[in-house]
Structure formats: structure tokens, C-alpha cells
């Protein structure tokens, strides 16, 4: 398994940026070949000090392996999402990738 976790900070001046981002993910990313699962959501509130609550939206994608994830990065639907949605509504992003040792 290979996990691709992306944390998004939206632009404060963009109205409904969180929902635009989530809708864009559901529109562009869900049917890309090689993707096993997708989970999208808004930052969950927590009283625990170890929980980062500075971001607005999280994305968790799983693939069979890193090769499938690399292919996903170049897929036209992912590229279109980045251009039409991500760049319009986000200020910052951070990615956490991890997988089984092969």
C-alpha cells in the first residue's frame, strides 16, 4: 500500500473555498486509474494539543504502490484539478507520503 496525504490551507479571501476544494476533489480525482480509496474532509476539531488545527481540508488517497501514485500525479484529471481548483482556492499545501517497504 502507498498513502498520499495532502493537507490544504485555503485562501482567506475566497468565499466558500473549503467547499470549492472538496467539490473539486470529488469531481476530478475520484475516478483516476490506480486509486484504491479517497477520503476528503474538513479539519476536525480537537482539544488535544498534538492535533494540528491550522489547516482547512485534508485529503487521504491510497494506491497499490508508489508507481500508481506517480502515474496519478501526471493524470490529466489531477493536472486539471491543480489548475482549475487548487491554485484558485489554496495558499499552502503539505504532503505526507508513506508506503510499505518493497
C-alpha positions in Angstrom: 0.0 0.0 0.0 1.0 3.6 -0.6 -0.7 6.5 1.2 -0.7 10.1 -0.2 -1.9 12.5 2.4 -2.4 16.2 1.4 -3.2 19.0 3.9 -4.6 22.2 2.4 -4.7 25.8 3.7 -7.3 27.8 1.8 -7.1 31.5 0.8 -8.9 33.6 3.4 -10.4 35.9 0.8 -12.0 33.2 -1.3 -15.7 32.7 -0.4 -16.6 29.1 0.3 -13.0 28.0 -0.5 -13.3 24.8 1.6 -16.4 23.6 -0.2 -15.0 24.5 -3.6 -11.9 22.5 -2.8 -13.9 19.4 -1.6 -16.2 19.6 -4.6 -13.2 19.8 -7.0 -11.6 16.8 -5.4 -14.8 14.8 -5.8 -15.2 16.0 -9.4 -11.7 15.5 -10.7 -9.9 12.9 -8.5 -12.2 10.1 -7.7 -12.1 8.2 -11.0 -8.4 8.3 -11.7 -7.0 4.8 -12.5 -4.8 3.2 -9.8 -6.6 5.0 -7.0 -7.8 2.5 -4.4 -9.5 4.9 -2.0 -10.1 8.6 -1.4 -11.2 10.3 1.8 -11.8 14.1 1.9 -12.8 16.1 4.8 -12.6 19.4 6.8 -10.3 19.8 9.8 -11.9 18.0 12.7 -12.0 20.0 16.0 -9.9 18.6 18.8 -8.9 19.6 22.4 -5.6 17.6 22.1 -2.6 19.9 21.8 -0.8 17.4 19.4 -3.5 17.8 16.8 -2.8 20.5 14.1 -5.8 22.6 13.6 -4.4 25.3 11.4 -5.5 23.8 8.1 -8.9 23.6 6.5 -9.1 20.5 4.3 -7.4 17.1 4.3 -7.2 14.5 1.5 -6.1 10.9 2.0 -5.5 8.8 -1.1 -4.3 5.2 -1.2 -2.7 3.3 -4.0 -1.3 -0.2 -4.6 2.2 1.2 -4.8 4.3 4.4 -5.4 4.3 3.8 -9.2 0.5 4.1 -9.3 0.7 7.3 -7.2 3.4 8.7 -9.6 1.1 8.0 -12.5 -1.8 9.7 -10.7 0.3 12.9 -10.3 0.6 13.2 -14.1 -3.0 12.2 -15.0 -4.9 14.9 -16.9 -7.7 15.0 -14.3 -5.2 15.6 -11.5 -3.5 18.3 -13.5 -6.8 19.9 -14.3 -7.8 19.9 -10.6 -4.5 21.6 -9.7 -5.0 24.3 -12.3 -8.8 24.9 -12.0 -9.3 24.4 -8.3 -6.2 24.1 -6.1 -4.4 27.2 -7.5 -7.6 29.2 -7.2 -8.5 28.5 -3.6 -5.3 27.4 -1.7 -2.5 29.4 -0.2 -0.4 26.4 1.1 -0.2 22.6 0.9 1.9 20.0 2.6 2.1 16.3 1.6 2.9 13.2 3.6 3.6 10.1 1.5 4.4 6.7 3.1 4.2 3.1 2.0 5.2 -0.4 2.5 8.9 -1.2 2.0 9.4 -3.0 -1.2 
